[in-house]
């Protein structure tokens, strides 16, 4: 037996146990949500949209601009621009003020568009957080399962280690053949190799958990049992996933109303004051002001208004199709996961019953082994059956937690 490998492995397990920390599943979920750049991006987009809302208000306040227009159009011997149009020289230095007039309903429609956009971003953020929570939980369960397997197989290895001393003495006395003793040693080495493989997988899965959560840490330690309970699922219409379809419907209605507002008459007021002169005569008297009203009335645009309304109608049909498809998938997914959960729980119960029998058999064979009254092949076979059953129940428990995690994913309101 490669004792150096065994002691290295024992040292690692001991070190892992020493470095165990009180970091639960909630710790990793909180770290992942806090470090997520996508969640931060969505929050920043909402803040940016609030600025756009203020810009809309600012755009309908009086706009003041300084305007400087200076031109010179020379003519020689009758050649040049028509002086009646250009006045030869134009020198304009004025301050202009303009203001768009907008109805209260139009302004409210524009603010509602931004509000709906922010609500959509909030829903996207909550769904993103739920996706991240599900992924982190799944990875935590995977790493926890490897830790459980490593701990269990280490206990079996310790048991074999104790039996090895007894079996060696019995072999020296001639109770067991040398080949029986070598078969037992091969079983021990296989167990050591299995633990090494699980340890490597555990380290990789643990590193993946840290990577997923944005944690810079290469230390591996024991994971606490994840506190996961099956949640009571609400109807599909009450979940956060369904809320997006409702917001999309309101956004389409808002866009439809905006089309109507865009085709209403647009009125703006303007005024300016300053100096405007062609220097033709008495230039010093060319200080003054002007006021006016601009009115734009849409008359005909080739039926583009109807085309835009038709596009909104098509988008609404698409939204309804996705909504109905989601409801069908939701019900089907929950039914399928519930069936898997029940089957897994039944399998766990059956395997637990088998383990009771194998534990009893191993204990009986172990006592007979110490007296040389059991064949080594029978003992190794019973030990293999016990390992298979124990690993099976560990895997099924992990599968049960994973299924519950998938079901709980749809529980977000």
Residue pairs with C-beta under 8 A, 6 or more apart in sequence:
1 164
1 185
1 188
1 189
1 192
2 189
2 192
5 192
5 196
6 192
9 192
9 195
9 196
9 199
12 199
13 150
13 154
13 199
16 220
16 221
16 222
17 222
19 219
19 220
19 221
20 221
20 222
21 221
22 224
23 221
23 223
23 224
24 224
24 226
24 227
25 136
25 137
25 140
25 224
25 226
25 227
25 228
26 227
28 136
28 140
28 209
28 213
28 215
29 132
29 133
29 136
29 137
31 213
31 214
31 215
32 132
32 133
32 136
32 212
32 213
32 214
33 39
33 129
33 132
33 133
35 213
35 214
35 215
36 128
36 129
36 132
36 214
38 128
39 125
39 128
39 129
39 132
42 121
42 124
42 125
42 128
43 125
45 121
46 118
46 121
46 122
49 114
49 117
49 118
49 121
50 114
50 118
52 114
53 111
53 114
53 115
56 107
56 110
56 111
56 114
59 100
60 99
60 100
60 102
60 107
61 99
62 97
62 98
62 99
63 97
63 98
63 99
64 95
64 96
64 97
65 95
65 96
65 98
66 94
66 95
66 96
67 92
67 93
67 94
67 95
67 96
67 272
67 274
68 92
68 93
69 90
69 91
69 92
70 90
70 91
70 92
71 86
71 89
71 90
72 88
72 89
72 90
73 80
73 81
73 83
73 86
73 88
73 89
74 80
74 88
75 81
75 83
75 88
87 278
87 280
88 278
88 279
88 280
89 278
89 279
90 276
90 277
90 278
91 275
91 276
91 277
91 278
91 279
92 274
92 275
92 276
92 277
93 274
93 275
93 276
94 272
94 273
94 274
94 275
94 276
95 272
95 273
95 274
96 270
96 271
96 272
97 270
97 271
97 272
98 268
98 269
98 270
98 271
99 268
99 269
99 270
100 266
100 267
100 268
101 267
101 268
101 269
103 261
103 264
105 261
106 261
106 264
109 254
109 257
109 258
109 261
110 258
112 254
113 251
113 254
113 255
113 258
116 247
116 250
116 251
116 254
117 251
119 247
120 244
120 247
120 248
120 251
123 240
123 243
123 244
123 247
124 244
126 240
126 412
127 240
127 241
127 244
127 412
130 240
130 409
130 412
133 409
134 405
134 406
134 409
135 212
136 209
136 212
136 213
137 226
137 228
137 405
138 402
138 405
139 205
139 208
139 209
139 212
140 209
140 223
140 226
141 226
141 228
141 398
141 401
141 402
141 405
142 205
142 398
143 202
143 205
143 206
143 208
143 209
143 223
144 223
144 225
144 226
144 398
145 394
145 395
145 397
145 398
146 198
146 201
146 202
146 205
147 202
147 222
147 223
148 394
148 397
148 398
149 198
149 391
149 394
150 195
150 198
150 199
150 202
151 222
152 390
152 391
152 394
153 191
153 194
153 195
153 198
153 387
154 195
156 191
156 383
156 386
156 387
157 188
157 191
157 192
157 195
160 184
160 187
160 188
160 191
160 383
161 188
163 184
163 366
163 369
164 184
164 185
164 188
166 369
166 370
167 176
167 180
167 181
167 184
167 369
168 181
170 176
170 370
170 372
171 177
171 178
171 180
171 181
175 372
176 372
176 376
180 376
181 376
183 376
183 377
183 380
184 376
184 380
187 380
187 383
202 220
203 220
206 220
206 223
207 218
207 220
210 216
210 217
210 218
226 401
228 401
228 404
228 405
228 408
229 404
230 341
230 404
230 407
230 408
231 407
231 408
231 411
232 411
233 334
233 407
233 410
233 411
234 411
234 413
236 242
236 326
236 327
236 330
236 331
237 327
238 413
239 330
239 410
239 411
239 412
239 413
240 412
240 413
241 326
241 330
241 410
241 412
242 323
242 326
242 327
245 319
245 322
245 323
245 326
248 319
249 316
249 319
252 312
252 315
252 316
252 319
255 312
256 309
256 312
259 305
259 308
259 309
259 312
263 298
263 305
264 298
265 295
265 296
265 297
265 298
266 294
266 295
266 296
267 293
267 294
267 295
267 296
268 293
268 294
269 291
269 292
269 293
269 294
270 291
270 292
270 293
270 294
271 289
271 290
271 291
271 292
272 289
272 290
273 288
273 289
273 290
274 287
274 288
275 286
275 287
276 286
276 288
277 283
277 286
330 410
333 410
334 407
334 410
337 403
337 406
337 407
338 407
340 403
341 400
341 403
341 404
341 407
344 396
344 399
344 400
344 403
345 400
347 396
348 393
348 396
348 397
348 400
351 389
351 392
351 393
351 396
352 393
354 389
355 386
355 389
355 390
355 393
358 382
358 385
358 386
358 389
359 386
361 382
361 385
361 386
362 382
362 383
362 386
365 374
365 378
365 379
365 382
366 379
368 374
368 379
369 376
369 379
